[in-house]
Amino acid sequence: MDQQILDIENVDLLNKVMDMKNSGCRLVQICAVKLEKFMLLYTFNRNGEFVTYRIYVNAGEPVESISRLYSYSYLYENEMKDLFGINMINMRINYNGHFYETAVKTPFNPAAEPPVQSAGSEKSEMKSNG
């Protein structure tokens, strides 16, 4: 079992993920870590070989969703948005901050402001009857 961790730029993420999809890789996980910047890790697997793309983003910097390539990535992306305040854009399924109901907004980054909807972000919002 081999593993590579490759640093890429945020702007290159979608093209790299498309390469993974086209080569038959499955998405294993996406995770976020709050450092001075946010470190996002996207891990893929094919035939026992793992490739992880690592990107660093500033607070509020838009990160393109990969959900049009890997539909189930919306789970990871909504989690990063709700727990860290990552500004995920163009998500196919967007819970608009209601994927997790927490006592503190963005508990892993309490100083974060809710992400501003960027151009190309979803226009619909979930409504609650409470």
Backbone hydrogen bonds in HBPLUS format (Angstrom, degrees):
<---DONOR---> <-ACCEPTOR-->    atom                        ^
c    i                          cat <-CA-CA->   ^        H-A-AA   ^      H-
h    n   atom  resd res      DA  || num        DHA   H-A  angle D-A-AA Bond
n    s   type  num  typ     dist DA aas  dist angle  dist       angle   num
A0050-PHE N   A0002-ASP O   2.78 MM  48  6.00 177.3  1.78 152.3 153.1     1
A0004-GLN N   A0050-PHE O   2.94 MM  46  6.31 147.8  2.05 139.3 148.4     2
A0052-THR N   A0004-GLN O   2.77 MM  48  6.06 155.9  1.83 154.6 163.1     3
A0006-LEU N   A0052-THR O   2.75 MM  46  6.12 164.7  1.77 170.6 175.6     4
A0054-ARG N   A0006-LEU O   2.84 MM  48  5.95 162.9  1.87 149.3 150.8     5
A0008-ILE N   A0054-ARG O   3.01 MM  46  6.09 162.9  2.04 154.7 156.6     6
A0012-ASP N   A0009-GLU O   2.93 MM   3  5.36 148.9  2.02 112.7 122.3     7
A0013-LEU N   A0010-ASN O   3.12 MM   3  5.36 162.3  2.15 111.5 117.1     8
A0016-LYS N   A0012-ASP O   3.06 MM   4  6.25 163.3  2.08 161.3 166.5     9
A0017-VAL N   A0013-LEU O   2.89 MM   4  6.11 162.0  1.93 161.5 167.0    10
A0018-MET N   A0014-LEU O   2.90 MM   4  6.06 152.1  1.97 144.6 152.6    11
A0019-ASP N   A0015-ASN O   3.01 MM   4  6.27 150.2  2.10 143.1 150.7    12
A0020-MET N   A0016-LYS O   3.06 MM   4  6.42 151.8  2.14 144.0 151.3    13
A0021-LYS N   A0017-VAL O   2.91 MM   4  6.21 163.4  1.94 154.0 158.0    14
A0022-ASN N   A0018-MET O   2.88 MM   4  6.05 167.3  1.89 153.0 156.5    15
A0023-SER N   A0019-ASP O   3.03 MM   4  6.16 132.9  2.26 139.3 150.9    16
A0023-SER N   A0020-MET O   3.21 MM   3  5.21 133.1  2.45  94.8 107.3    17
A0025-CYS N   A0020-MET O   2.98 MM   5  5.27 158.9  2.03 159.8 152.8    18
A0024-GLY N   A0021-LYS O   3.08 MM   3  5.34 161.9  2.12 111.7 115.1    19
A0026-ARG N   A0045-ASN O   2.92 MM  19  5.42 163.7  1.95 153.1 154.5    20
A0045-ASN N   A0026-ARG O   2.96 MM  19  5.42 150.4  2.04 147.8 157.3    21
A0028-VAL N   A0043-THR O   2.75 MM  15  5.38 164.9  1.77 145.7 149.2    22
A0043-THR N   A0029-GLN O   2.88 MM  14  5.32 175.1  1.88 162.4 164.0    23
A0031-CYS N   A0041-LEU O   2.93 MM  10  5.29 149.5  2.03 141.1 150.8    24
A0041-LEU N   A0031-CYS O   2.88 MM  10  5.29 161.8  1.92 152.7 158.2    25
A0033-VAL N   A0039-MET O   2.86 MM   6  5.13 139.9  2.02 144.6 156.1    26
A0039-MET N   A0033-VAL O   2.85 MM   6  5.13 167.7  1.87 155.7 159.2    27
A0035-LEU N   A0037-LYS O   2.78 MM   2  5.00 152.2  1.86 153.3 159.9    28
A0038-PHE N   A0057-VAL O   2.81 MM  19  5.21 174.5  1.81 163.1 161.3    29
A0057-VAL N   A0038-PHE O   2.88 MM  19  5.21 154.5  1.95 144.6 153.1    30
A0040-LEU N   A0055-ILE O   2.85 MM  15  5.31 166.5  1.87 156.8 161.5    31
A0055-ILE N   A0040-LEU O   2.96 MM  15  5.31 161.5  2.00 151.7 157.8    32
A0042-TYR N   A0053-TYR O   2.92 MM  11  5.14 161.4  1.96 148.7 155.0    33
A0053-TYR N   A0042-TYR O   2.80 MM  11  5.14 158.3  1.85 149.5 150.7    34
A0044-PHE N   A0051-VAL O   2.76 MM   7  5.24 158.9  1.80 151.6 158.9    35
A0051-VAL N   A0044-PHE O   2.91 MM   7  5.24 156.6  1.97 142.1 148.4    36
A0046-ARG N   A0049-GLU O   3.05 MM   3  5.39 147.7  2.16 139.8 149.8    37
A0049-GLU N   A0046-ARG O   3.01 MM   3  5.39 163.1  2.03 117.2 122.5    38
A0061-GLU N   A0058-ASN O   3.05 MM   3  5.37 161.2  2.09 126.5 131.3    39
A0063-VAL N   A0087-ASN O   2.87 MM  24  6.02 152.0  1.94 151.0 151.9    40
A0089-ILE N   A0063-VAL O   2.92 MM  26  5.99 159.2  1.96 148.1 149.5    41
A0065-SER N   A0089-ILE O   2.88 MM  24  5.73 147.7  1.99 165.9 166.3    42
A0069-LEU N   A0066-ILE O   2.90 MM   3  5.52 153.0  1.97 117.9 126.5    43
A0070-TYR N   A0066-ILE O   2.93 MM   4  6.13 166.5  1.95 155.6 160.2    44
A0073-SER N   A0070-TYR O   2.96 MM   3  5.63 165.7  1.98 125.4 129.6    45
A0075-LEU N   A0072-TYR O   3.28 MM   3  6.09 160.7  2.32 118.7 121.8    46
A0077-GLU N   A0073-SER O   2.92 MM   4  6.16 168.7  1.93 161.1 164.9    47
A0078-ASN N   A0074-TYR O   2.92 MM   4  5.87 163.0  1.95 143.3 147.3    48
A0079-GLU N   A0075-LEU O   3.18 MM   4  6.26 151.8  2.26 139.1 147.1    49
A0080-MET N   A0076-TYR O   2.92 MM   4  6.25 158.1  1.96 152.5 157.7    50
A0081-LYS N   A0077-GLU O   2.98 MM   4  6.17 153.7  2.05 144.7 152.3    51
A0082-ASP N   A0078-ASN O   2.87 MM   4  6.01 166.5  1.89 150.8 154.2    52
A0083-LEU N   A0079-GLU O   2.85 MM   4  5.82 168.4  1.86 155.2 158.9    53
A0084-PHE N   A0080-MET O   3.04 MM   4  5.31 148.9  2.14 126.4 135.2    54
A0086-ILE N   A0080-MET O   3.34 MM   6  5.73 168.3  2.35 128.1 124.9    55
A0085-GLY N   A0081-LYS O   3.03 MM   4  4.59 132.7  2.26 111.5 122.3    56
A0108-PHE N   A0083-LEU O   2.87 MM  25  5.52 150.0  1.96 152.7 160.8    57
A0088-MET N   A0086-ILE O   3.01 MM   2  5.81 126.9  2.31 108.5  93.1    58
A0098-HIS N   A0095-TYR O   2.96 MM   3  5.15 144.6  2.08 108.2 119.3    59
A0109-ASN N   A0106-THR O   2.86 MM   3  5.33 159.8  1.90 123.2 127.9    60
A0112-ALA N   A0109-ASN O   2.92 MM   3  5.69 167.6  1.94 130.5 134.5    61
A0121-SER N   A0118-SER O   2.89 MM   3  5.42 152.2  1.96 142.7 141.9    62
